[in-house]
């Protein structure tokens, strides 16, 4: 065998080995993501979650104070499952800002823990916030048993153009703000609990991936981070304020004041690594690839 052929054969073997290692690493990462998954809604078969450790049904309620009036399913005419227009397959389309809420129950779908709570929340959005949103704050997702400022995790768009995109991880209001005075957006204690992105990369022409990562809440060393399209965009550390939930009353609210498209909501029982976040962002067929 000539030296040229020997070199070619050696190069081919090395390439095969490298691809094999890469494939194994990808498979392992996806297996780890699957093992951590607690909830997944693709909206491809309606609004029931594809995978859920808790209640898989979406609910519609006229107000948070009227939870006894909640109806299973999607009962808001300004929100629809839009066939073929999701990030993968179908997705949710919010057409206007209106009263009422839609939510999935948190219990078992989120691995809430009173002693040491970690997790991750992933979803996709498609909108131009400066053109599509109506005046006022907008929370594409808000997870709480009471309100945005009391044991809550959320992302929002600020109320005026150009809109910032912010992550809020806010503990018990009775602890951080026992004697509330004035609006929260004028309270420096509240504002220092947020991390945000100016000129965020959202567009009505392409989808943007959002990931909320948090770890060790309900300890003195809580942390939270925001990722957009797999890139780290902001963080908070030393989150010591407790997060006390009445768990059966806690919900995963979607689209508060939101106008745009949303798809591929998935939740995990631990904080994800940078490698896992990037892998999740790059899944060719969405979270279905994990299942």
Beta strands, then each sheet from edge to edge (+ up, - down):
strand 1: 37-41
strand 2: 51-52
strand 3: 58-61
strand 4: 71-72
strand 5: 79-82
strand 6: 91-94
strand 7: 101-105
strand 8: 117-126
strand 9: 138-144
strand 10: 152-157
strand 11: 165-170
strand 12: 194-197
strand 13: 208-217
strand 14: 222-228
strand 15: 231-239
strand 16: 251-256
strand 17: 260-268
sheet 1: 2+ 1- 17+ 6- 5+
sheet 2: 2+ 1- 17+ 8- 13+ 14- 15+
sheet 3: 4+ 3- 7+ 16- 9+ 10- 11+ 12-
end
